[in-house]
Amino acid sequence: IETRKIEAQIATEILNLAHRENLKFKDGSLKFNDEYLRIIISRIRKYKPEIIFAPYKNDRHPDHIGVSQLVKEAMFFSGLPKFVTEENGQEQEPYRPKKLFYYMQTYEFKPTFIIDVSETFETKMKTVMAYETQFHNPQIDGPETFISQPKFLKFLEARARYYGFKIDKEYGEPFYCE
């Protein structure tokens, strides 16, 4: 847990984020439930994002599938006045973001649109590598997993190049919108 906190802090600094919040949901159990739904609704109402990004609804990791469903339903319910949430003892006002965009993880989908990420691809990969205990790092001794194989990082680059080619750019990031 402490290692992941450090890795997340490094990634936060690389991305120059103003705010990052960990909701402390249990790893390996991100299935739809009312408690998680209520927490996500509360954060949507607190931060009022115009758009939300979530993992695509079909993925090899069950947590990604669960988060996708949670975020989709939370986005809908966050706009309903009858769904009451509180922040610091104060009832929150209903708020619904304008759009939900799904990003690609392992399984492919037919994208609704592709964004040119040529200028930011290097930053993305530095951010990925901030999680050095999860992705390939020859200096870390640990079990090989699906994402810790050297070919996984090559896959990420190849996919970005493929989608970049589709829009006549060096790198592209595909998204899906319902």
N, C-alpha and C positions, 0 to 999 in steps of 0.2 A: 504493500500500500504506500509506504513512504517513497519507494523508488518511482512509482507511477506519479506521485505528487510532484516530485522533482522533474520528471520528464515532462509533465504537463506544464510546469512553470517555464521550462526552457522553450517549449513550443509556443506558449503564450507570448514570451519575449520575442521570439523570431517573427511571429505574426503581428507584433506590436498592438496587441489587443488592449482596449481600455478596460474590459471586464471579461472574466471567465468564471463560471460558477459550476461546481460539481454538485449534482443533486444527490450523490451518495447512494444511488440505487445499487443493489447487490449484483455483482458480476455473475453472469450465467443464469440470471432469473428475471431478465427483463421481458416479462410477459405482461399482457394487458391485465391491469387490476385498478380498482378505484383509487387506491392510495397514490399510485404513481400518476394516474390521470389527473387527480386534484392538484398535485404538486406542479405538474407541467402547466396546467391551466393558470395556476397562480403566477408562475414565472412569465407566461405570455402576457397576462394582465399587468404585471409589474413593469416589464421592459417594453411592451407595446411595439414589437417588431412589425415592419410593414410586410416583410417576407420571411418565410421559414424554410430552412433546408433540412431534409431528413433522408435517412437511407431509403433506397428503393425497397418496395414491399416484398420483393423476393430476393433472398440472399442465402448464402451457405451458413451464415452464423445466425442461430435462433435469436440472439439478443438484438441483432439489427432488424429482424422482422418485427419483433415486439416493439422496439422503439418507433419504427415506422407507423405501426398501428396506433400506438399511444399518441404520437405527435399529430397524426391526422385527426383523431377524435378530439384531442385537446384543443386543436385549432377551431374545430366546429363549436364545441361546448363553451369555449372561452367567450364567445359572443352572445351567449344566452343569459339574460338577467336572472332566470330562475336557478341557475347553477351558481351557488354562492361560495366564494372563497374569501379569505382574509389575509392581510399582510400587516403584521405588527398590531393586531387587534382591530384593524379597520377593514370594513367590508370593501372589497375591490369592485371597481366598475367593470361591466362587461366590455370586452374588446376582442375583435377578431382581425387578425392579419389579412392582408389582401390576397396573398398567394402562398402556396406550398409547392416547393420544388424538390424533387427527389434526385439524389445524386447516385452515381453508379459505384458499386463496390466490386464484388466478384462477378456476379451474373450480369450479362448485358441486357439492355432493353433498347427499343427504338426511340432515340431521343426526340423530344419535342424541339429542342434547340441545343446548340453547341456554342460555348463561350471561348473566345480566344484567350488562352492563358499563357501565351508565349513569354510575356514579360514577368510572369509570376511563378512559372513552373519550377524554377530553381528554389525559390522560397518554399513552395509546397514540399519539395523533396527534402529540404533541410528540416522542415517541420516534421515530416514523417520520420526522419532519422533521429529526431530528438527523443523518440521512443526507442532508444537503442536496445532495450531488453526485449522488444517485440519483433523488430525487423532485423534483417541480416547485419551482423556486425562481427567480423572475424576476431575482434578483441574480447568478445563476451562469450564465455563458455556456458552453454545451455542446450536444452533439447531443441532439435530442429522441428519447426512447425510449418504449416502451410505458408505463413507470411514471413518466417525467418529464413527461408530459402533464398539464396542470391537471385534466383530466377524470378522471384516475386517482384523485386524492385525493377528488374528489366521489363517485366510485364506492365507495371505502372507506366513506365516511360513509353513502351511500345503502344499502349492503348492511347496515351495522350498524343503521341505522334499520329496515330491512325485517325483520331477524331480531329486533330489539327489539319491533316491532309484534306479531310472532307470539307473544311471551310477555307482552304487555301492559306493556312497558317502553320507555324511550326508545331504548336501544341494546342489541343482543344480539350475542353471538359464538357461531357454530355450531361444533360439534365432532362427530366421528364416532368410534365405538369399535366394533371388530370383535367 
